Amino acid sequence: MEELKHMPKIALFHPEGPLGAQAALFNSIKQRGWHPKVFIETGLLSKEQVKEIIPKNLIWNYVKFDYYSIVEIQF
């Protein structure tokens, strides 16, 4: 996969697991009191795996396609 060459290693091999970088981003957004709509690609991870990093009381939507998934989160 050509795109892997361009991704930061911390995004691919985060010490907190496959969604560690995204969880850190979400916590930062909440701490700042921002209210954006965020879209992330979650690859082949299941809805249950993604749910573990979504902050409580947020509206979010998991969309699965054939070979990957995305999540939309409203802060």
C-alpha positions in Angstrom: 0.0 0.0 0.0 1.6 3.2 -1.2 -0.2 5.5 1.2 1.4 3.8 4.2 4.7 5.3 3.2 3.3 8.8 3.8 1.6 8.1 7.2 3.4 9.1 10.5 4.6 6.0 12.4 2.7 7.2 15.5 -0.6 7.0 13.6 0.2 3.4 12.6 1.8 2.1 15.7 0.5 4.2 18.6 1.4 3.0 22.1 -2.3 3.2 23.1 -3.4 0.9 20.2 -4.9 1.4 16.7 -7.1 4.3 17.7 -4.8 5.9 20.3 -4.0 9.0 18.2 -7.7 9.6 17.5 -8.6 9.2 21.2 -5.9 11.8 22.1 -7.4 14.1 19.5 -10.9 13.7 20.9 -9.8 14.4 24.4 -8.0 17.5 23.2 -11.1 18.8 21.4 -13.2 18.3 24.5 -10.7 20.0 26.8 -10.7 23.0 24.6 -14.5 23.2 24.5 -14.6 23.1 20.7 -17.7 21.8 18.9 -16.6 20.6 15.4 -17.9 17.8 13.4 -15.0 15.3 12.9 -14.7 12.5 10.3 -12.2 9.7 10.8 -11.3 6.7 8.8 -11.4 3.6 11.0 -10.3 1.0 8.5 -11.6 -2.5 9.3 -12.2 -1.8 13.0 -15.6 -2.8 14.3 -18.2 -0.4 15.7 -17.6 -1.9 19.1 -13.8 -1.1 18.9 -14.5 2.4 17.8 -17.1 3.0 20.5 -14.5 2.5 23.2 -12.7 5.8 22.3 -15.8 8.0 21.6 -16.3 10.5 24.5 -19.6 10.0 26.4 -22.7 12.0 25.4 -21.6 12.7 21.8 -23.6 12.1 18.7 -21.7 9.8 16.4 -22.3 7.6 13.4 -20.4 4.5 12.2 -20.5 3.8 8.5 -19.2 0.5 7.2 -18.2 0.0 3.5 -16.9 -3.2 1.9 -13.3 -2.8 2.9 -13.2 0.1 5.5 -15.3 2.2 7.8 -15.6 5.8 8.7 -17.0 7.6 11.8 -18.7 11.0 12.0 -18.6 12.6 15.5 -20.4 15.8 16.5 -18.7 17.5 19.5 
